Amino acid sequence: MKPKMTVKAHIMLPDGVNAGDVDKALWKVTPDELRAAMPGVKSVDAYTSVIFNPADGLVYLGLTDRENELLWTFDPKTREFAQRHFISEAEKYDVKIHRSFAFDNDGTLYTATAGLHNQPLYMDAPGGKIFRHDTVADRTERLAIPVPHEYIQTICLDPVRKVIYGETYPTPHLFAYHVKTGEVVQLGLGTLPHRSGCDRHGNVWGTIGTYEHKLFRYNPEDGMVIAEETMPTFNGALLAMNIFYQAPDEDTCYIGTDAGALLAFDTEAVNFRYLGKPMLDTRIEGLQIGSDGILYGCGGWYGTEVFAYDREAERFYNLGPLADPDLDIRCIIPHDLTMTDEDVIFTAETDMTDRSTAALWECNVTW
């Protein structure tokens, strides 16, 4: 049976004005044209992180926003956006939650901030920060600056040891932040993935080495273990890890690459299996397994698509483009993916070129 997908784009302007209240022709213009037409209303730069919270049924959104309005939620039932109390704990260089969401077992949301400033401001900017957000009290607490002057591109969490792992930009410093003690352990220089990940045993995996892309595993007990294995090659070149996703309760993890290839990675045997290239375009940007056991993903660079991988049948399904026919728009670049407990897919959008605001993309798949 061939699955079908319906897509709806949700548009929001960050001062609380829903795009439904603004003429469509206006929010589809460039940001400068929007500001000229509606002084005081600015555009959303991007949605760069999304994660579903089953405790409150909300989709949490990490934004790129130069006024530090970085944390919002979307209610799938009411279809309303709401800003969360985050801005008071940030400073002017904290302009992005890039790929840095992680829920702890107690429902605490950990986030981290990335920057967009130029190199001459490197020493002025204090560095990206790790934050703890209480979703019940709607309260954010700043915890640490793991690497001074560097900003954080991605984090993942070992919920048992209470260790947050991250990697910075522009210099790809690897670090471990121990939540209980506040200790920061510097792990060296890595090869920056778009999203890092921990396996179910609490090991963080990644690649190290500018040209070799050798695989490493780290946990506090074993330390840094560098394997002989590298990322596989594709069309004669080493693949770069774009996203690392742990299948729940399995030793299999899935890696989406910058070339758009999908790999299965056995964390016990430490080996890769090439599954295929589910999209015509590059950059797999989101992966998650639904309640049906199907692996869903999205990616692309202007040719954005959603796909499904039936793990039992070992078969790919192209679910179609991220495009809303009612609004007559297509997602420019998807940047993250999450699924609700009802298997509704939500995808973030970034780097718009001809629209004044980003969209949160809702995808419903039927089989």
N, C-alpha and C positions, 0 to 999 in steps of 0.2 A: 504494500500500500504506500502510495506516495504522500508524504505529509504536505500540509498547506500552512501558510503563515499569513497572518494579517498584521499590519504595522500601523501604529499611531504615534505621531510625534507630539510631545508635550513641550510647549514653549512658555518660558517665564522670563520676565525682566527683573533684575535683582533688587529693585527698590520696592518690590511687592506688586508691581503692575503685571497682571497676566497678559500674555500676548493676545489672548482672545478679546481683550478690551481695547486693543490697538489695531488700527487698520492693517490688514495683512501686507498690503503693499509697502507699508512703512517699516515693519520689522524685517522685511526681506531686502531692504536696502543695506548699504554699507554702514558700519558703526558711526562714521563721521556724519553721514546724511541723516541718521536717526537723531543724533545729538543736536544737529542744526534744526531739525523739524520739531523736536520735543526737548527743549532745554531742561536739564535736571534728570532726564531719563537716560541711563547709560546701557551699554550692551553687556551681556554675559560673555566673558572671554571664552570660557569652555567649561564643560563638565569633564573632569579628569579622573574621578574615582566614583564608583557606585558599590553599595553593599546593602543587602536586605537584612533587616533585623526581625526575626520571627517573634520576638517578645512584644513588640509594639506594632508590627505589621507595616512599618515604614521603610522606604528606600532612602538610605543616607547618601548624600551627594557631596563629593569633594570638588570644589570649583577652582578655577584660575580666576583671580579677581584682585586687581591692584588696590582695592580699598579694604582688603582683608575679610571680605564677606565670604569665607571659604567653606562653611559648613551649613548645608541645608538638608531638608527632608522633603520627600514626595509621598503623599498618601495615595496608594493605588485605588482606594475605594472612593474617596472624595475628589481625587485628581487635583489636590491643592499642594502648593509649595509652601514651605515655612522656613524661615531663617532660624538657626540655632545659635546659642550664646557661645561664640568662639572669638569674636573680633577683639574683645578686651584683653585677651591673653597673647595676641599676636603683635608683631611690630611691622614696620613698613616693608621690610624685605620678604616677609612671609606672604607670598602672593599665590600660592598654589598648594593644593593637596594632590600630588601627582599620581602615584599608585600606592597609596599609603593608608589603607584601612585594614584593621584586624580586630575582630571581636574575641574577647576572652570568654571563658566558660561562664563567668558570672554576669555576662551581658555588657561589661565595660568595653567601650570602643576606643581603641588606640589609633592615633593619627600622627602624621608628621608633615612638616612643611618644606616645600621646595621654593626656589627663587627664579627670577628672570632678569636680574640686574647684570650690567656689563662688568667686565674685568677691572676697570679702574675703581670700582666700588667694592672690590673683593675684601679689603681689610676693614672697610666701614661696616660691612654686613656681619653681624655676630655669628650667624650660622643657623641652619635648619634645626627645628625643635621637635621633640616628641611630646605629644599631648595625650592626656587621658580624659575622655568625655563620658560623663555619667548621663546615660540616655533617659533615665527616669527623672532626675532632678534638672536635666538640661543645663549641666554645669561642666565647664572645661577647666582643666588644671594643666599648667605647663610643667613638664618633668625635667627635661634636660636638653642640652646642646651637645650631641655626641662628638661632633668633629667641628671645632671652631672654624668659622668662615665658609664652610662647605654646607650645601643644602641637600636635603634628603629626597631621593627619587622614589624609593620603594622601601617598604618594611614588610616583615612577616613575623609571626608570633609562635613561640613554643609555649602553649598554655600550661603545660605541666611544670616545667622549670621556671616559668615566668621570665622568659628572655625574649626581647625584641631584637631582631636582626635587621640591619638596614644597609643601604649603600648610597653614597653621596654623589653629587655632581657639582662642579665640573670634574673634580678629581674623584675617581671611583674608589673611595675608602670603604672598606667593609668594617662593620662594627657590631658589637653585641652589647645591648643595654639590659642590665639585670634590674627588673622592676622592683624587686623586694629591697635591694640594697642601694640602688642608684649607681652601681658601678658600671663603667663603660670599658669594654675591652676592644682594643683596636686589632683587627684581624689581617690587615695588609691591604693591598690594592687588588681589585677584582676586574672583571669585564662586565660592565653594567647591563643587567637585564632590565626590561621595562617593568616586570613584576617578579620579585623573588618569591621563594616559597619554602616552607618546612614540610618534611614528610611526617607521617603519623607517629614516628618515634622521636620527633623533636630535632632531627638533623636539618640544618639549613644546607641547601645545595646551590652551587653556582659554578662559574668558570673563572679561571684566573690565567693571566698571560695575554698580552695584546695580540699576539699572532697565533699562539697555540690553542687557546680556549680549552686548557686542561680542566678537568672536572675536579671540584673539591667538595668535601663534606666537613661540617663542623658541628660539634656540640661541646659543652664545657668540660665533659669528662675525657673525651678522646682527643680534643684539640683539633687542629687543622690537619686533615688528611687529604693529600693531593693524589689523585688516581692517575694511572698511565693513560686512561681513556680520555679522548677529546670528544667534542661534539662531532657528530657525523658530517660528512661532506655532502654537498648538494650542488650539482652542476660544476663539480671540480673545486668548490670553495667550502671552507668550514662554515657550518651553520652557526648562527649566533642565537643564544637563548633569549627569547622575547618575553615569555611568560611560563611560569612553573606552577602546575596545578596538581594538588594531591587528591587522588580519588579516595573518598571516605572509606576507612576500614580496609584498605588494600595496600599492598606494597608497590602497586603501580602508580606512577605519576605521569602526567601528560605535559609535554613541552611544546609550546607553539613557538615557531621561529620567525625571524625577521623576513625570511624568504617565503613565508606562508606554508611551510611544511609542518606536519603534525607528527610527533614522536611519542612512543610509549617508552617509559624509562622504569626499569625494575631496580628499586633501591637496594634490594638484598643482593641480587646477582651483579649489580652495577653494569647493566648493559642497556643498549638502546634498540628499539625496533621502529623502523620507518613505517608509518601507517599510510601516508599519502599527502597529497596537496589538495585540500578541499576547496580552494578558491582559485580563481584566475589571478587575483591580485596578490600582494605581499602582506606581511605583518599580521599574524594572528594576535589579537589584542584581548580576547576574553575566552575563558573556558569554564564550564561548570556542568556537572552531571545532575540530571533531573531525577525526579522520583521514579521515572520509568527506566532508569539505568542508562539512558541515552546521554552521550556527551554532546553538549551544545557549544558552539563557538561563533565568534564573529571576527572580522578583520577587514583589511583592505586599505587602500590609500586612494581615495576618490572613487574607487570602484567597490564600494563597501557591500559585504554580503554576510548572511548568517548561514551556518551549516549545522548539520547534525551527523553524528557518527554512531551507528549501531554497533556497540562493542561485541555483541555476540555474533552477529552476522558479518562483522568486519566490513561494513558498507557505509559509504558516505551519502548524504543527501544535501544537495544545495537548496536551501529554503528560500532563496531569492534575495533581492537587494533590500537594504534598509531605506525604504522610500515610502512616504506618506502620499497616497494619490489625492486625498482631500485637500491637503495643504500645498501639493505640487512641489515638494522638496525631497531631496535625498541626503542622507547622512554623508558628510564630507570625510571624516576620519573617525571611526569608533575607537574608544580609548579604554573601555572597561566593560565588564558584563557581570550581571548578577541575576539570580532567579528567586522568585518568591516561593512560598511553600505551596502555592497552587501552580507552579511551573510556568509562571509568566516571566518572560525575559525582559530585562531593562538594560539598555546599553547607553553609555555616555558618548557624547560627541565633542570633538575638539577641532581647532584650526579651521574655522569657517572662513571662506574667502569672499562670498557674495551675500552673506546674511549677517544682520546685526546681532543676532543672538543664537546661541546653541540650542539644541533640542535634547530632551531625554526621550529615548526611543523605546516604546513598548511593543513587544512582539508576542503574539499568541499563536502557538503551534498546535494543530490538530492532526491526528494520525488516522 
